[in-house]
């Protein structure tokens, strides 16, 4: 499999192969080699349907039957490759050559790549395109870069300070405690502290312990499974207890959640009903829609277990089997390669649930979770020893 964007005779060309055929899209307009004009390029695919957008002019390739997942296990190259032998003969029109020009602001699946000297794994023959110390986005938050004899300085908008306009004036004198995040509140001329896991209080200065995790929205726990390398990923299992009065919310996402092709197993609520979604390779979703099981939001404790035996999925709610389905009788994908990552309640601050899950779940979980067990482990996982923010002690009261 591959996906390649190249410049061919002045036109931008997108080529990708998902395993069964190579799809080719090409812009209708040329990129003129003046060297003074920046162009905006968006390219990608949804399933096996591709799209290419150059400066607002969009081209799509209608999807036909076939494979719809991109399985790539190589490094991501920008501007060229370390060896031309790495380039598939179908990925380019002619003999592969490296790009000559300037590239900036590369965003892959909503994450911007840092095109610096230290962040990439490697590279060669790459210089500073701007030619000055100001460069691109040196000054944050719409600050203006000004050249100085000693380097540069940033002229900051009214509500930002710091050498690169990186700090809100509302957080400049914040009292947020250990590992807490300061979130500016411009409308109130103030800030709020978002506490790291194990801390609470207005300024996150009170140490806490809990065995029941209370999620209040904009909360998450990210747990790294220390036994992932020893797991039998064709036979996975997760169980937990939860309570909530909400009809929507993501409780569990077993998976890295970095791009659309990551395997995952997800448990949450949708329209007051327990919903399970699993992807073993090509985003196969298994929603629970039985109205008789829409009692999940009554503020009582409920016990849910999801068992994956290759492509056979069993879901238990309060120890009653409510779903038993073979999601792929052809056994094309049989393992849950979730990367050893489990999210509870949501994702990192700033990552919206409806965006990361592409609409499978609408919002963060509000409620309590306890007694989480992975696979056939004899011990519950210790949520307190994970990482996370905005999670509180749910041991007592509401």
RODO-2510 file (C-alpha; in nm, 4 decimals, decimal comma):
residues 398
     n   res          X          Y          Z
     1     x     0,0000     0,0000     0,0000
     2     x     0,1123     0,3593    -0,0551
     3     x    -0,0029     0,7197    -0,0836
     4     x     0,2128     0,9654    -0,2790
     5     x     0,1757     1,3346    -0,3680
     6     x     0,4044     1,4622    -0,6433
     7     x     0,4553     1,7428    -0,8946
     8     x     0,4215     1,6228    -1,2547
     9     x     0,4758     1,8648    -1,5455
    10     x     0,3491     2,1490    -1,3295
    11     x     0,0402     1,9636    -1,2064
    12     x    -0,0121     1,8173    -0,8575
    13     x    -0,0782     1,4451    -0,8655
    14     x    -0,2104     1,2154    -0,5933
    15     x    -0,1603     0,8408    -0,6234
    16     x    -0,2634     0,5787    -0,3710
    17     x    -0,2970     0,2031    -0,3618
    18     x    -0,4956     0,0210    -0,0932
    19     x    -0,3921    -0,3229    -0,2110
    20     x    -0,6114    -0,3902    -0,5131
    21     x    -0,5426    -0,1061    -0,7598
    22     x    -0,3700     0,2298    -0,7990
    23     x    -0,5909     0,5406    -0,8069
    24     x    -0,4604     0,8592    -0,9758
    25     x    -0,5950     1,2134    -0,9297
    26     x    -0,4457     1,5243    -1,0916
    27     x    -0,5241     1,8937    -1,0514
    28     x    -0,6751     2,0831    -1,3431
    29     x    -0,4531     2,3868    -1,2887
    30     x    -0,0754     2,4137    -1,2934
    31     x     0,1552     2,5320    -1,0184
    32     x     0,3636     2,8109    -1,1713
    33     x     0,7321     2,8035    -1,0817
    34     x     0,7547     3,1712    -0,9871
    35     x     0,8938     3,0854    -0,6448
    36     x     0,7105     3,3748    -0,4800
    37     x     0,3630     3,2298    -0,4286
    38     x     0,2568     2,9901    -0,1562
    39     x    -0,0069     2,7319    -0,2514
    40     x    -0,2508     2,5495    -0,0259
    41     x    -0,2804     2,1779    -0,0959
    42     x    -0,5180     1,9293     0,0646
    43     x    -0,5144     1,5634    -0,0358
    44     x    -0,6297     1,2338     0,1063
    45     x    -0,9008     0,9757     0,0970
    46     x    -1,2151     0,8647     0,2771
    47     x    -1,2300     0,4888     0,2444
    48     x    -1,1198     0,4273    -0,1131
    49     x    -1,2509     0,7612    -0,2451
    50     x    -0,9729     1,0143    -0,2999
    51     x    -0,9751     1,3948    -0,3059
    52     x    -0,7292     1,6622    -0,4138
    53     x    -0,7686     2,0351    -0,3487
    54     x    -0,5263     2,2980    -0,4789
    55     x    -0,5980     2,6561    -0,3719
    56     x    -0,9674     2,5792    -0,3206
    57     x    -1,0292     2,3910    -0,6461
    58     x    -1,1371     2,0395    -0,5525
    59     x    -1,1232     1,7104    -0,7421
    60     x    -1,2615     1,3801    -0,6140
    61     x    -1,2391     1,0249    -0,7418
    62     x    -1,5641     0,8348    -0,7029
    63     x    -1,5178     0,5178    -0,5035
    64     x    -1,5780     0,1826    -0,6638
    65     x    -1,5925    -0,1529    -0,4884
    66     x    -1,2681    -0,2636    -0,3356
    67     x    -1,0380    -0,2219    -0,0383
    68     x    -1,0761     0,0916     0,1743
    69     x    -0,7941     0,0810     0,4310
    70     x    -0,4380     0,2082     0,3849
    71     x    -0,1937    -0,0315     0,5512
    72     x     0,1487     0,1340     0,5571
    73     x     0,4270     0,0323     0,7926
    74     x     0,7011     0,2630     0,6654
    75     x     0,8368     0,6027     0,7595
    76     x     0,6653     0,9168     0,6286
    77     x     0,8846     1,1061     0,3823
    78     x     0,8596     1,4752     0,2875
    79     x     1,0333     1,6221    -0,0198
    80     x     1,2147     1,3026    -0,1125
    81     x     1,3188     0,9622     0,0163
    82     x     1,6377     0,8211     0,1635
    83     x     1,6611     0,5728    -0,1260
    84     x     1,4774     0,5768    -0,4585
    85     x     1,4381     0,2013    -0,4247
    86     x     1,1711     0,2709    -0,1610
    87     x     0,9406     0,4301    -0,4190
    88     x     0,6840     0,1960    -0,5693
    89     x     0,6944     0,2092    -0,9494
    90     x     0,3205     0,2884    -0,9557
    91     x     0,3534     0,5765    -0,7075
    92     x     0,5028     0,8201    -0,9612
    93     x     0,4559     0,8832    -1,3324
    94     x     0,8232     0,8871    -1,4331
    95     x     1,1518     0,8124    -1,2609
    96     x     1,1259     0,9426    -0,9012
    97     x     1,3092     1,2670    -0,8248
    98     x     1,3227     1,4759    -0,5096
    99     x     1,1205     1,7955    -0,4710
   100     x     1,2839     2,1365    -0,5166
   101     x     1,1021     2,4194    -0,3422
   102     x     0,9566     2,5119    -0,0063
   103     x     0,7097     2,3189     0,2112
   104     x     0,5503     2,4307     0,5356
   105     x     0,2580     2,3540     0,7669
   106     x     0,2140     1,9827     0,6959
   107     x    -0,0898     1,8440     0,8778
   108     x    -0,1490     1,4670     0,8823
   109     x    -0,4828     1,3538     1,0270
   110     x    -0,5241     1,6823     1,2168
   111     x    -0,1696     1,6722     1,3589
   112     x     0,0935     1,9170     1,2362
   113     x     0,4385     1,7766     1,1668
   114     x     0,7241     1,9704     1,3229
   115     x     0,9600     2,0502     1,0361
   116     x     1,2600     2,1276     1,2549
   117     x     1,6168     2,0053     1,2692
   118     x     1,5493     1,7834     1,5721
   119     x     1,1927     1,6463     1,5529
   120     x     1,2095     1,4259     1,2375
   121     x     1,3857     1,0882     1,2498
   122     x     1,6290     1,1998     0,9823
   123     x     1,6850     1,3984     0,6631
   124     x     1,9451     1,5533     0,4353
   125     x     2,0025     1,8609     0,2179
   126     x     1,7201     2,0638     0,3732
   127     x     1,7702     2,4348     0,4390
   128     x     1,5835     2,7315     0,5781
   129     x     1,3367     2,8418     0,3118
   130     x     1,2595     3,1822     0,4616
   131     x     1,6240     3,2791     0,4911
   132     x     1,5750     3,4821     0,8101
   133     x     1,5516     3,4015     1,1797
   134     x     1,1835     3,4934     1,1695
   135     x     1,0963     3,1912     0,9607
   136     x     0,7407     3,0617     0,9745
   137     x     0,5180     3,0869     1,2845
   138     x     0,8085     3,1794     1,5120
   139     x     0,5674     3,4144     1,6873
   140     x     0,2641     3,2319     1,8203
   141     x    -0,0983     3,3464     1,8458
   142     x    -0,0816     3,5894     1,5521
   143     x     0,2246     3,7686     1,6840
   144     x     0,4364     3,9680     1,4367
   145     x     0,8039     3,8797     1,3928
   146     x     1,0536     4,1638     1,3637
   147     x     1,4192     4,1250     1,2690
   148     x     1,6723     4,2554     1,5207
   149     x     2,0514     4,2841     1,5147
   150     x     2,0664     4,0120     1,7785
   151     x     1,8011     3,7919     1,6170
   152     x     1,4289     3,8633     1,6288
   153     x     1,1533     3,9910     1,8533
   154     x     0,7791     3,9326     1,8575
   155     x     0,5146     4,2011     1,8739
   156     x     0,2283     4,0298     2,0563
   157     x    -0,1478     4,0819     2,0433
   158     x    -0,2963     4,2419     2,3519
   159     x    -0,3794     3,9223     2,5420
   160     x    -0,0487     3,7389     2,4841
   161     x     0,3001     3,7827     2,6264
   162     x     0,6330     3,6007     2,6223
   163     x     0,9294     3,6007     2,3854
   164     x     0,7205     3,4230     2,1199
   165     x     0,3708     3,5309     2,2371
   166     x     0,3217     3,1842     2,3780
   167     x     0,1654     3,2759     2,7118
   168     x    -0,1750     3,4246     2,7875
   169     x    -0,1685     3,7321     3,0092
   170     x    -0,4410     3,5644     3,2141
   171     x    -0,2027     3,2794     3,3012
   172     x     0,1103     3,4880     3,3593
   173     x     0,0559     3,4976     3,7367
   174     x    -0,1402     3,1751     3,7702
   175     x    -0,1390     2,9727     4,0920
   176     x    -0,2020     2,6346     3,9268
   177     x    -0,0151     2,3626     4,1112
   178     x     0,1838     2,0538     4,0202
   179     x     0,1550     1,9534     3,6524
   180     x    -0,1726     2,1454     3,6192
   181     x    -0,2770     2,3212     3,3003
   182     x    -0,3717     2,6886     3,3054
   183     x    -0,6660     2,7560     3,0734
   184     x    -0,7215     3,1279     3,0051
   185     x    -1,0729     3,2674     3,0353
   186     x    -1,0522     3,5981     2,8432
   187     x    -1,4197     3,6850     2,8864
   188     x    -1,3737     3,6721     3,2662
   189     x    -1,0228     3,8228     3,2628
   190     x    -0,9158     3,5164     3,4574
   191     x    -0,8157     3,1498     3,4236
   192     x    -0,9027     2,8047     3,5470
   193     x    -0,6696     2,5223     3,6505
   194     x    -0,7147     2,1773     3,4988
   195     x    -0,5688     1,9262     3,7414
   196     x    -0,3387     1,6391     3,6545
   197     x    -0,4403     1,2923     3,7704
   198     x    -0,4048     1,2631     4,1471
   199     x    -0,4646     1,6328     4,2218
   200     x    -0,7749     1,8412     4,2948
   201     x    -0,8847     2,1794     4,4231
   202     x    -0,9259     2,5197     4,2611
   203     x    -0,5496     2,5438     4,2148
   204     x    -0,4826     2,1676     4,1940
   205     x    -0,2849     2,1763     4,5163
   206     x    -0,4631     1,8950     4,7030
   207     x    -0,3285     1,5415     4,6609
   208     x    -0,6005     1,2766     4,6184
   209     x    -0,6323     0,9000     4,5799
   210     x    -0,9282     0,7041     4,4488
   211     x    -1,0413     0,3673     4,3193
   212     x    -1,3530     0,5130     4,1527
   213     x    -1,2753     0,7691     3,8805
   214     x    -1,5179     1,0587     3,8440
   215     x    -1,5263     1,2232     3,4997
   216     x    -1,6799     1,5690     3,4720
   217     x    -1,6401     1,6330     3,0990
   218     x    -1,3187     1,7524     2,9394
   219     x    -1,1681     1,4670     3,1428
   220     x    -0,9599     1,1695     3,0381
   221     x    -0,7324     0,8922     3,1575
   222     x    -0,4720     0,7423     2,9250
   223     x    -0,3529     0,4014     3,0399
   224     x    -0,0585     0,2168     2,8842
   225     x    -0,0916    -0,1604     2,9086
   226     x     0,2429    -0,2967     3,0390
   227     x     0,1549    -0,6479     2,9170
   228     x     0,0608    -0,5508     2,5614
   229     x     0,3565    -0,7335     2,4064
   230     x     0,2427    -1,0599     2,5651
   231     x    -0,1274    -1,0319     2,4806
   232     x    -0,3108    -1,2651     2,2448
   233     x    -0,4685    -0,9928     2,0314
   234     x    -0,7072    -1,2361     1,8624
   235     x    -0,8842    -1,2882     2,1954
   236     x    -0,9282    -0,9591     2,3793
   237     x    -1,1565    -0,8697     2,6667
   238     x    -1,2433    -0,5634     2,8738
   239     x    -1,4901    -0,5197     3,1588
   240     x    -1,5827    -0,2279     3,3844
   241     x    -1,8535    -0,0777     3,6030
   242     x    -2,0012     0,2623     3,5215
   243     x    -2,2729     0,4991     3,6376
   244     x    -2,4054     0,8146     3,4718
   245     x    -2,7142     1,0272     3,4149
   246     x    -2,6027     1,1278     3,0636
   247     x    -2,7317     0,9818     2,7362
   248     x    -2,4114     1,0466     2,5387
   249     x    -2,0463     0,9845     2,6153
   250     x    -1,7340     0,7842     2,5317
   251     x    -1,6325     0,5583     2,8196
   252     x    -1,3499     0,3480     2,6703
   253     x    -1,1346     0,3642     2,3590
   254     x    -0,8875     0,0761     2,3337
   255     x    -0,6533     0,2030     2,0648
   256     x    -0,4004     0,4739     1,9875
   257     x    -0,6585     0,7079     1,8352
   258     x    -0,3953     0,8731     1,6165
   259     x    -0,5340     0,8160     1,2676
   260     x    -0,8320     0,6589     1,0949
   261     x    -0,6651     0,3242     1,0329
   262     x    -0,5690     0,2479     1,3943
   263     x    -0,7450    -0,0620     1,5320
   264     x    -0,9772     0,0096     1,8229
   265     x    -1,2486    -0,1226     2,0494
   266     x    -1,4782     0,1459     2,1874
   267     x    -1,7552     0,1469     2,4480
   268     x    -1,9853     0,4394     2,5091
   269     x    -2,3364     0,5787     2,5155
   270     x    -2,5424     0,7047     2,2226
   271     x    -2,9043     0,8183     2,2568
   272     x    -2,9198     0,6575     2,5992
   273     x    -2,8120     0,3182     2,4658
   274     x    -2,4896     0,1279     2,5198
   275     x    -2,2864     0,1384     2,1975
   276     x    -1,9879    -0,0775     2,1058
   277     x    -1,7727    -0,0125     1,7994
   278     x    -1,4791    -0,2260     1,6903
   279     x    -1,2278    -0,1886     1,4071
   280     x    -0,9954    -0,4791     1,3315
   281     x    -0,8694    -0,3317     1,0059
   282     x    -1,1389    -0,1608     0,8014
   283     x    -1,3644     0,0254     1,0447
   284     x    -1,6366    -0,2281     1,1077
   285     x    -1,8851    -0,0815     1,3538
   286     x    -2,1151    -0,2791     1,5811
   287     x    -2,3780    -0,0508     1,7374
   288     x    -2,6261    -0,1690     1,9994
   289     x    -2,9689    -0,0254     1,9233
   290     x    -3,2035    -0,2481     2,1247
   291     x    -3,4409    -0,0140     2,3084
   292     x    -3,4922    -0,2565     2,5970
   293     x    -3,1334    -0,1921     2,7029
   294     x    -3,1638     0,1876     2,7174
   295     x    -3,1452     0,1926     3,0980
   296     x    -2,7781     0,2892     3,1132
   297     x    -2,8391     0,6483     3,2220
   298     x    -3,0318     0,5956     3,5460
   299     x    -2,7435     0,6792     3,7845
   300     x    -2,7223     0,3149     3,8900
   301     x    -2,4070     0,1072     3,8580
   302     x    -2,3947    -0,1101     3,5473
   303     x    -2,1456    -0,3800     3,4543
   304     x    -2,0363    -0,4113     3,0911
   305     x    -1,8057    -0,6703     2,9332
   306     x    -1,6919    -0,6893     2,5718
   307     x    -1,5241    -1,0086     2,4483
   308     x    -1,3533    -1,0385     2,1090
   309     x    -1,2763    -1,3881     1,9815
   310     x    -1,1173    -1,3146     1,6443
   311     x    -1,4134    -1,1678     1,4524
   312     x    -1,6814    -1,2856     1,6958
   313     x    -1,7977    -1,0188     1,9387
   314     x    -1,9929    -1,0755     2,2602
   315     x    -2,1271    -0,7908     2,4710
   316     x    -2,2676    -0,8396     2,8198
   317     x    -2,4630    -0,5763     3,0123
   318     x    -2,5227    -0,6510     3,3781
   319     x    -2,4102    -1,0092     3,3062
   320     x    -2,6768    -1,0595     3,0374
   321     x    -2,5596    -1,1356     2,6823
   322     x    -2,7059    -0,8591     2,4663
   323     x    -2,5006    -0,9046     2,1514
   324     x    -2,3307    -1,1951     1,9813
   325     x    -2,2192    -1,1248     1,6289
   326     x    -1,9549    -1,2343     1,3794
   327     x    -1,8511    -0,9068     1,2204
   328     x    -1,6493    -1,0704     0,9410
   329     x    -1,7166    -1,4371     0,8556
   330     x    -1,4345    -1,4218     0,5996
   331     x    -1,1803    -1,3650     0,8808
   332     x    -0,9902    -1,0978     0,6869
   333     x    -0,8758    -0,9256     1,0079
   334     x    -0,8801    -1,1170     1,3345
   335     x    -0,6548    -0,9283     1,5795
   336     x    -0,7170    -0,6124     1,7823
   337     x    -0,3840    -0,4316     1,7380
   338     x    -0,4701    -0,1522     1,9807
   339     x    -0,1122    -0,0482     2,0525
   340     x    -0,1380    -0,1030     2,4275
   341     x    -0,3245     0,2264     2,4764
   342     x    -0,6593     0,2618     2,6567
   343     x    -0,8406     0,5933     2,6931
   344     x    -1,1151     0,6381     2,9510
   345     x    -1,3683     0,9213     2,9446
   346     x    -1,2223     1,1032     2,6450
   347     x    -0,8955     1,2097     2,4864
   348     x    -0,6206     1,4609     2,5612
   349     x    -0,7212     1,8215     2,6339
   350     x    -0,8083     1,9908     2,3062
   351     x    -0,8909     1,6674     2,1191
   352     x    -1,2672     1,6524     2,0706
   353     x    -1,4353     1,3134     2,0960
   354     x    -1,6610     1,3665     1,7942
   355     x    -1,3584     1,4550     1,5791
   356     x    -1,1225     1,1791     1,6949
   357     x    -1,3962     0,9138     1,6651
   358     x    -1,5265     1,0678     1,3403
   359     x    -1,8773     1,0984     1,4815
   360     x    -1,9038     0,7508     1,6327
   361     x    -1,9387     0,9198     1,9742
   362     x    -2,0422     1,2789     2,0326
   363     x    -1,8931     1,3902     2,3633
   364     x    -1,6779     1,3108     2,6641
   365     x    -1,8108     1,0851     2,9382
   366     x    -1,9640     1,2408     3,2489
   367     x    -2,0013     0,9914     3,5296
   368     x    -1,7997     0,7345     3,7204
   369     x    -1,5949     0,4294     3,6189
   370     x    -1,4435     0,1583     3,8402
   371     x    -1,3186    -0,2031     3,8395
   372     x    -1,1583    -0,2035     3,4940
   373     x    -1,0114    -0,5407     3,3946
   374     x    -0,8261    -0,6162     3,0706
   375     x    -0,8182    -0,9604     2,9106
   376     x    -0,8180    -1,2316     3,1774
   377     x    -0,5991    -1,0413     3,4225
   378     x    -0,6462    -1,1311     3,7880
   379     x    -0,6080    -0,7684     3,8993
   380     x    -0,7967    -0,4528     3,8130
   381     x    -0,5900    -0,1860     3,6414
   382     x    -0,4777     0,0993     3,8671
   383     x    -0,6231     0,4096     3,7057
   384     x    -0,4351     0,6290     3,9531
   385     x    -0,1057     0,5177     3,7983
   386     x    -0,2016     0,6305     3,4468
   387     x    -0,1876     0,9826     3,3048
   388     x    -0,4825     1,2159     3,2707
   389     x    -0,6520     1,5418     3,3614
   390     x    -0,9724     1,6646     3,5221
   391     x    -1,0506     1,3311     3,6908
   392     x    -1,1714     1,3367     4,0495
   393     x    -1,2347     1,1104     4,3459
   394     x    -1,5639     0,9300     4,2920
   395     x    -1,5419     0,7170     4,6028
   396     x    -1,8033     0,9122     4,7944
   397     x    -2,1310     1,0925     4,7262
   398     x    -2,2088     1,2417     4,3871
***
